[in-house]
Amino acid sequence: IDTRCLKEGEIIVISAEVKLRHNRQYFAACDPTLDVGHMICPSASIMVKKGGVTTLVDWDVTQITSQWAVDGWNVMSGRVKINAAMADAESLAVFVARERNHVMPVLNNFNVRITSGNVCDQMVTNRNFDSGWESWNFMGGVLPLILDKNGGDGQRKSIKISNRKKWFHGIGQYLDTGCLTEGDIILITGTFRLTTSNGVTFNCNPAIRRVHPDACPIIGLKYSRGKNILYTEIAHTVGPYKTDQWNKFYGVFTTTNAVYRARSLWLYVNRAYADIDIIIDDLSVTPITRGSSTIQAMGDDTAFGYPKCDQVIRNNDGSSGKSIFWLADEDGIIDVAPLGFKSDKRYVFHHKNRNQWYFSMLQVIDRTCFPVGSKWKAEASFYLYGDVKPYDAWECDKRCNNETPAEARAKCNKPSGSCPWMAIHFEDGPKEKPRKYVHLANRIDYTIPWDKSQLNKFEQEFIITKDMMEYEKWSVAILGPNAHINIAMTDLSLRPITHVV
């Protein structure tokens, strides 16, 4: 490329059509989701030289933007911001590589252009489906995509995913990896409705985290880490769910090192149960800038969820009237309603339908806020009540928690059961131990009885250790009381005491 065209801060955009031809003359396949292995797809990369020495190789600038079609042309595209090394280069070359032995790429319409515009403001192509299902692909089989006449604004098109025979059937598209760097904050939004296959409106439970007949759809990312394919949920349904109305997807996601280094990013919508039609509109993925305490209003005057390391828990007190960012680890309902005291009309979170003591309410937290050696304090306020009428207040026994001294625990009133506690859950870790749990018992004096007539305080401190950093996904959870005891909670907090100890 003529280096006179290169200016630091501008964007190199590369695109081409590509096939793979085996040396035996037949067309071959590859898997766009892989970044290593025999079935890896070709990509365009950049090599920079100065003084005859290679100063930079930026691998995999492009990616395949759809599922691979063996007999057709496949679009390869991507972009990269021109850095100081590129702008100062004596030579800069774009080259195509990565295909396996005995297979050669066949290229057509190869284009390299420079743009100064911010091409990453919106990462979703054809987000309103104005161009039909262009840029969108099926997930889990051939699904009929039907253009619905009334989108989220009542006028533009939306798209219906019907004939879903499995919960993972949905749609997706590849995102441009060149738009993200590690630590970037991504805002994810969208609107949707649900119906049965017969067209009857369907009511889902936004709190359900797993595959379940009442689960709501989610927006997720599929990406590779070495030979492993990982899935991360980046946006959930804003609760409470509203039947017969357009409901919102909402999420705020911090780009991890694994996502930044992934060779491909597949954005997808799925997880509503089989035979539930998903009608989608106005999907958006937008990188935003750190520095503001709030981000975007969700159709009203309330803003949510910008990650802040001085208070890691988002939507921490229920005052918004929404349950966004909170999920149920097992079955259960997360409601937002008044506390219930005559003298206290505050809206708080209510975790209901807890059929086991370990059924928890949790929130994914930003692991980049936790340097090794930093010390943190967890706080909350809890109130307990039964899950059947007349919903009487419940008194737990602080002595029942495992972390109390043995002589006190021996006096535990087992019918009352343990009081609530918090825990840090770690997932997507080493193969030999993919999950890890750190339980935080209430350090407030266990000899002070639980007061069932008011909110009770919880607090505990903990230190971040090196082994915690081996896990990709972190969450904070509230669990512990006996089955069929509802937990009302507010003023949840997870704050640093010291960044380095």
C-alpha positions in Angstrom: 0.0 0.0 0.0 1.3 3.5 -0.8 2.4 4.7 2.7 1.7 8.3 1.7 -2.0 7.5 2.1 -1.5 6.6 5.8 -2.4 9.0 8.6 -2.4 8.0 12.3 -5.9 7.7 13.6 -7.6 7.0 10.3 -9.0 3.5 9.5 -7.9 0.9 6.9 -10.9 -1.0 5.6 -10.2 -4.3 3.8 -12.8 -6.4 2.0 -12.8 -9.2 -0.5 -14.8 -12.2 -1.8 -13.1 -15.5 -1.2 -13.5 -19.2 -2.0 -11.2 -22.1 -1.1 -10.0 -24.5 -3.8 -8.2 -27.8 -3.0 -5.3 -28.7 -5.3 -7.5 -31.5 -6.5 -9.7 -28.8 -8.0 -12.8 -29.2 -5.8 -14.0 -26.3 -3.5 -13.3 -26.7 0.2 -14.9 -25.6 3.5 -13.6 -23.9 6.6 -15.0 -22.8 9.9 -15.1 -19.1 10.5 -15.3 -19.5 14.3 -11.9 -21.2 14.7 -8.6 -19.3 15.2 -6.4 -22.5 15.2 -6.6 -25.9 13.7 -7.1 -27.7 10.4 -10.4 -26.0 9.4 -9.3 -22.4 10.0 -10.4 -19.9 7.3 -8.2 -17.5 5.5 -7.8 -13.9 6.6 -6.0 -10.7 5.5 -3.3 -9.4 7.8 -0.9 -6.4 7.7 2.9 -6.4 7.7 4.8 -3.1 8.5 8.5 -2.6 7.8 11.0 0.2 8.4 14.7 0.1 7.5 14.2 -3.3 6.0 13.1 -4.7 9.4 9.6 -5.9 10.2 8.3 -3.7 13.0 4.7 -4.9 13.2 2.5 -7.8 12.0 -1.2 -7.3 12.7 -2.7 -10.7 12.2 -6.4 -11.4 11.2 -7.6 -7.9 10.4 -10.4 -9.5 8.5 -12.9 -12.2 9.2 -15.5 -14.2 7.3 -18.8 -12.4 7.9 -21.2 -15.3 7.5 -21.4 -19.0 7.7 -19.1 -20.5 5.0 -20.7 -21.4 1.7 -18.5 -24.0 -0.1 -19.8 -23.3 -3.6 -20.4 -19.6 -3.3 -18.4 -16.4 -2.7 -17.8 -15.6 1.0 -17.3 -12.1 2.2 -14.0 -11.4 4.1 -13.9 -7.9 5.7 -12.4 -6.0 8.6 -10.8 -2.8 9.6 -7.9 -1.5 11.7 -7.0 1.9 13.1 -3.7 3.3 11.8 -1.2 3.5 14.6 2.1 5.4 14.9 4.1 2.4 13.5 1.9 2.1 10.4 1.9 5.9 9.8 5.7 6.0 10.0 6.3 2.8 7.9 8.5 2.7 4.9 6.3 -0.1 3.6 3.0 -1.6 4.5 1.6 -4.8 2.9 -1.7 -6.5 3.1 -1.4 -10.3 2.7 -3.8 -13.3 2.8 -2.8 -16.4 4.7 -3.9 -18.9 7.3 -5.5 -21.5 4.9 -4.4 -25.1 5.4 -2.0 -27.1 3.3 -3.2 -28.2 -0.2 -5.8 -25.4 -0.2 -5.5 -22.1 -1.9 -7.7 -19.0 -1.6 -9.5 -17.7 -4.7 -10.0 -14.0 -4.3 -12.3 -11.5 -6.1 -13.2 -7.8 -5.6 -10.3 -7.2 -3.2 -10.5 -3.7 -1.8 -8.4 -1.6 0.6 -9.6 1.9 1.4 -8.8 4.6 4.0 -11.6 6.4 5.9 -11.5 9.1 8.5 -15.1 8.5 9.5 -16.0 6.6 12.7 -17.1 3.3 11.1 -17.5 1.6 14.5 -20.2 3.8 16.0 -22.7 1.0 15.2 -21.4 -2.5 14.9 -24.6 -4.3 13.9 -25.3 -4.3 10.1 -29.0 -4.0 9.0 -30.0 -3.6 12.6 -33.6 -2.6 11.8 -34.0 -5.3 9.1 -34.8 -2.6 6.5 -32.8 -4.8 4.1 -34.7 -8.0 5.0 -32.3 -10.5 6.6 -29.2 -9.3 4.8 -26.1 -9.9 7.0 -28.1 -12.2 9.3 -27.7 -15.9 9.4 -29.4 -18.9 11.0 -28.3 -20.5 14.2 -29.1 -24.2 14.6 -30.7 -25.1 11.3 -32.8 -23.6 8.6 -35.3 -21.3 10.1 -38.0 -19.3 8.3 -37.3 -15.6 8.8 -40.5 -13.6 8.3 -40.5 -9.8 7.9 -43.1 -8.5 10.3 -44.8 -5.3 9.2 -44.7 -3.5 12.5 -41.4 -3.1 14.2 -40.6 -1.6 17.6 -41.8 1.8 16.6 -45.0 0.6 15.0 -43.8 1.4 11.5 -40.6 -0.1 10.3 -40.0 -3.8 9.7 -39.1 -6.4 12.3 -38.1 -10.0 11.8 -39.7 -13.1 13.2 -37.8 -16.3 13.9 -40.3 -19.1 13.8 -40.3 -22.9 13.6 -37.8 -23.0 16.4 -37.4 -26.7 17.3 -34.6 -26.2 19.8 -33.9 -23.5 22.4 -30.7 -22.5 20.7 -32.3 -21.9 17.3 -32.0 -18.2 16.5 -30.2 -15.7 14.3 -26.8 -14.0 14.4 -24.1 -12.1 12.5 -20.4 -11.6 12.7 -19.2 -8.4 14.3 -16.1 -6.5 13.2 -13.3 -7.3 15.7 -11.4 -4.3 14.6 -13.8 -2.0 16.4 -12.8 -3.2 19.8 -9.8 -3.0 22.1 -9.4 -4.6 25.6 -11.3 -2.6 28.2 -13.8 -1.0 25.8 -17.3 -0.7 27.1 -20.1 -1.9 24.8 -23.7 -0.9 25.0 -26.2 -3.5 23.7 -29.9 -2.8 23.2 -32.8 -4.1 21.2 -36.6 -4.7 21.3 -38.5 -8.0 21.0 -41.9 -9.7 21.4 -42.7 -13.4 22.0 -45.6 -15.5 20.7 -46.3 -19.2 20.6 -46.2 -20.9 17.2 -50.0 -20.3 17.0 -49.5 -16.6 17.4 -50.6 -16.3 21.1 -48.6 -13.8 23.1 -46.2 -15.5 25.5 -45.0 -14.4 28.9 -41.4 -15.2 29.9 -39.4 -14.7 33.2 -36.4 -12.3 32.7 -34.7 -13.7 35.8 -34.2 -17.2 34.5 -30.5 -17.8 33.7 -30.7 -21.3 32.1 -32.7 -23.2 29.5 -36.2 -23.4 30.8 -39.8 -23.3 29.4 -40.3 -19.8 30.8 -36.9 -18.4 29.8 -36.7 -15.1 28.0 -34.3 -14.6 25.0 -30.9 -13.2 25.4 -28.2 -11.5 23.3 -24.9 -13.3 23.4 -21.4 -13.4 21.9 -19.7 -16.6 20.6 -16.0 -16.3 20.3 -12.9 -18.5 20.3 -10.0 -18.8 22.9 -7.4 -21.1 21.4 -9.2 -24.3 20.5 -12.1 -23.5 22.9 -15.4 -21.9 21.8 -16.9 -19.7 24.5 -20.3 -18.2 24.9 -21.0 -15.0 26.9 -24.4 -13.4 27.5 -24.1 -9.7 27.0 -27.7 -8.5 27.2 -30.8 -9.7 28.9 -34.5 -8.9 29.1 -35.4 -5.8 31.1 -37.8 -7.0 33.8 -40.6 -6.9 34.8 -41.7 -8.5 31.5 -44.7 -6.9 29.8 -47.0 -9.2 27.9 -48.6 -7.8 24.7 -45.9 -5.1 24.5 -42.4 -4.7 23.0 -39.9 -5.5 25.6 -36.3 -4.4 25.8 -32.9 -6.1 25.6 -30.3 -4.2 27.6 -26.7 -4.9 28.5 -23.3 -3.2 29.2 -20.3 -5.3 28.6 -16.6 -4.7 29.1 -14.3 -6.2 26.4 -12.1 -8.8 28.0 -8.7 -9.8 26.7 -10.2 -13.0 25.4 -12.9 -11.1 23.4 -10.4 -8.6 22.1 -8.0 -11.3 20.9 -10.8 -13.5 19.4 -10.5 -14.2 15.7 -14.3 -13.9 15.2 -17.2 -12.5 17.2 -20.6 -13.9 16.5 -23.5 -11.9 17.9 -26.6 -14.0 18.4 -30.2 -14.0 19.8 -31.7 -17.2 21.2 -32.6 -19.1 24.4 -36.4 -18.7 24.4 -37.8 -22.2 24.6 -38.5 -24.4 21.7 -41.6 -23.5 19.6 -41.6 -19.9 20.8 -41.4 -17.3 18.0 -39.1 -14.4 18.6 -39.9 -11.1 16.9 -36.9 -8.8 16.9 -36.2 -5.2 16.0 -33.7 -2.3 16.5 -30.7 -4.4 17.6 -27.7 -2.2 18.5 -24.1 -2.8 19.6 -22.2 0.4 20.3 -18.7 0.9 21.8 -18.9 3.8 24.3 -16.2 5.7 26.2 -15.3 5.3 29.9 -15.6 8.5 32.0 -19.4 9.0 32.5 -21.3 7.7 35.5 -24.3 6.7 33.5 -25.0 5.8 29.9 -28.3 5.7 28.0 -31.8 6.1 29.2 -34.1 3.1 28.7 -37.1 4.9 27.3 -37.5 7.1 30.4 -35.4 9.3 32.6 -33.5 6.5 34.3 -30.0 5.5 33.2 -28.3 2.2 34.0 -25.3 0.2 34.2 -22.1 2.0 33.3 -19.4 0.0 35.0 -17.7 1.8 37.8 -14.9 0.2 39.8 -15.7 2.3 43.0 -19.1 0.5 43.1 -19.1 -2.7 41.1 -22.7 -3.7 41.6 -25.1 -2.0 39.2 -28.8 -1.3 39.8 -28.1 -1.9 43.5 -31.3 -0.8 45.3 -34.5 -1.4 43.2 -35.3 2.4 43.0 -35.3 2.1 39.2 -38.3 -0.2 39.3 -36.4 -2.5 37.0 -34.6 -5.8 37.7 -32.0 -5.5 34.9 -28.6 -7.0 35.6 -30.0 -9.4 38.2 -30.6 -13.1 37.4 -31.7 -16.2 39.2 -29.1 -18.9 39.3 -31.8 -21.6 39.4 -35.6 -21.3 39.3 -37.1 -18.2 40.9 -38.6 -14.8 40.2 -36.9 -11.4 40.8 -39.5 -8.8 41.4 -39.2 -5.0 42.1 -41.8 -3.9 44.6 -42.2 -1.9 47.8 -40.5 -3.3 50.9 -43.8 -3.9 52.7 -43.3 -2.0 55.9 -46.0 0.5 56.6 -43.3 3.1 57.3 -41.1 2.2 54.4 -42.4 2.4 50.8 -39.1 2.1 49.0 -38.9 -0.2 46.0 -36.5 -3.1 46.6 -35.6 -6.4 45.0 -37.6 -9.5 46.0 -36.2 -13.0 45.2 -39.3 -15.3 45.2 -40.1 -18.9 44.5 -36.8 -20.2 46.0 -37.4 -23.9 46.2 -33.9 -24.7 47.6 -31.6 -22.9 50.0 -28.9 -22.6 47.3 -31.2 -20.9 44.8 -29.4 -17.5 44.4 -29.9 -14.1 42.9 -26.8 -13.0 41.1 -25.2 -10.3 38.9 -22.2 -10.6 36.6 -19.5 -8.2 37.7 -16.5 -6.6 35.8 -13.4 -8.6 36.6 -11.1 -5.9 35.3 -11.9 -3.8 38.4 -10.2 -6.3 40.7 -6.4 -6.2 40.7 -4.6 -9.0 42.6 -4.0 -8.0 46.2 -6.9 -5.4 46.4 -9.2 -5.6 49.4 -13.0 -5.2 49.0 -16.0 -4.7 51.2 -19.4 -6.3 50.5 -22.6 -4.8 52.1 -26.3 -5.3 51.8 -29.6 -5.1 53.7 -32.0 -8.1 53.9 -35.5 -8.8 55.0 -37.0 -12.3 55.0 -40.7 -13.5 54.6 -42.5 -16.7 53.7 -43.7 -17.4 50.2 -47.3 -18.3 51.1 -50.0 -16.1 52.4 -50.0 -14.3 54.7 -46.3 -13.9 53.8 -45.2 -13.6 57.5 -41.8 -12.1 58.3 -39.2 -14.8 58.9 -36.5 -14.9 61.6 -33.3 -16.8 60.6 -30.5 -17.8 63.0 -27.1 -16.2 62.4 -25.5 -19.1 64.3 -26.4 -21.5 61.5 -23.8 -20.1 59.0 -20.8 -22.3 58.5 -18.3 -19.6 59.3 -19.5 -19.0 62.9 -17.5 -20.7 65.7 -18.3 -24.4 66.2 -19.7 -23.9 69.7 -22.2 -21.3 68.4 -23.1 -23.3 65.3 -23.9 -26.3 67.6 -26.8 -24.2 69.0 -28.2 -23.4 65.6 -32.0 -23.5 65.4 -32.2 -25.6 62.3 -35.9 -25.0 61.5 -35.1 -21.3 61.3 -32.1 -22.0 59.1 -29.2 -19.8 57.9 -29.4 -16.1 57.3 -28.6 -14.7 53.8 -25.0 -14.4 52.7 -23.1 -13.3 49.7 -20.7 -15.2 47.5 -18.4 -14.6 44.5 -18.8 -17.1 41.7 -16.0 -17.7 39.2 -16.7 -19.5 35.9 -14.9 -20.3 32.6 -11.7 -21.2 34.4 -9.0 -23.9 34.1 -10.1 -27.2 32.7 -9.2 -29.0 35.9 -11.4 -26.6 37.9 -13.7 -24.6 35.7 -15.7 -23.1 38.6 -14.7 -21.6 42.0 -16.8 -20.2 44.8 -15.8 -17.8 47.6 -18.5 -17.6 50.3 -18.8 -14.4 52.4 -20.5 -14.9 55.7 -21.9 -11.9 57.6 -19.2 -10.5 59.9 -21.7 -8.6 62.0 -21.8 -10.1 65.5 -23.7 -13.4 65.3 -24.8 -12.9 68.9 -27.1 -10.1 67.9 -30.4 -11.8 66.9 -32.0 -11.3 63.5 -34.8 -8.7 63.7 -37.6 -9.9 61.5 -39.4 -6.5 61.8 -36.8 -4.6 59.8 -34.0 -4.7 57.3 -30.9 -6.4 58.7 -27.3 -5.4 57.7 -24.8 -7.6 56.1 -21.1 -6.8 55.6 -17.8 -8.7 54.9 -14.4 -8.1 53.5 -12.2 -10.2 51.2 -8.9 -10.0 49.2 -8.4 -10.8 45.5 -5.9 -13.6 45.0 -3.9 -14.6 42.0 -5.9 -17.8 41.3 -9.1 -15.8 40.9 -7.7 -14.1 37.8 -7.7 -17.5 36.0 -11.5 -17.2 35.6 -13.1 -15.3 32.8 -16.5 -14.7 34.2 -17.2 -13.4 37.7 -20.6 -12.8 39.5 -21.8 -11.8 42.9 -24.6 -13.9 44.4 -27.1 -13.8 47.4 -28.2 -17.1 48.8 -28.6 -19.0 52.0 -32.1 -18.9 53.7 -34.2 -22.1 53.9 -36.2 -23.1 50.8 -39.5 -21.3 50.4 -38.3 -18.2 52.2 -38.4 -15.0 50.0 -35.5 -12.5 50.3 -36.1 -8.7 50.1 -32.9 -6.8 49.6 -31.5 -3.4 48.9 -28.4 -1.2 49.3 -26.2 -3.9 47.8 -22.6 -2.7 47.5 -19.2 -4.1 46.5 -16.5 -1.4 46.9 -12.7 -1.3 47.1 -11.1 -0.6 50.5 -7.6 -0.6 49.1 -6.4 -1.3 45.5 -3.1 -2.8 46.6 -2.4 -4.3 50.1 
